[in-house]
Amino acid sequence: MKLPFSHDAFLDLFAAYNAALWPAVVILWTLTAVWVLLWLRGRATSSRVAGGLLAVHWAWSGAAYHWGFFRTINPAAALFGLLFVVQAAVFVWLAATSRVRFAPGSPPRSLLGIGLIVWGLVYPFAGLAFGLEYPRMPVFAVPCPTTLFTAGLLLNSAGLPRLAGVIPLLWAIIGGSAASALGIRADLALVVAAVLLAIDAVAPAALGARPTLARR
């Protein structure tokens, strides 16, 4: 896969992003981790909160990362940013209408989804384990961990319109295909996310039953 920027330029971009925005990154990671713990314990069942959290992730990645930083080395980031902001608007709409329920379902669907959610949270530490050095590395509040976290929740959702998963699937394909070229091995999980989202779109029963729409 030929990219319009070098590996070093990509890592330098993250160094600038992390230096400028690290407080927001830490805050979003902490809020997300706390919500996931409560969700897994059955104490965070509001679809509005989940949809709002996803909207923040996608809006931030689109505006702060794509438009604010990535566009300086990749002109396509202007379009990527627009897609991410559109996806954020989708989650705002879903949260406002309470059309979706996010809750652990039955295996293997639920376990696969939770695995992606957990990988999205440990993503910064996985990067360090794979040999990257802070701040020249993707940490959090950027597109790839956002997509992993989202894919995991989509697999644990009921009432989700199929079109709502198109952009996450698209980015899972883009990010997964670029993982090897950029040397970001943590992003290889996006290949798994893309396969699971694709299966969920065309043959959802193959992954097991979805959560029910009944509210607790």
Order of alpha helices (4+ residues) and beta strands (2+ residues): alpha-alpha-alpha-beta-alpha-alpha-beta-alpha-alpha
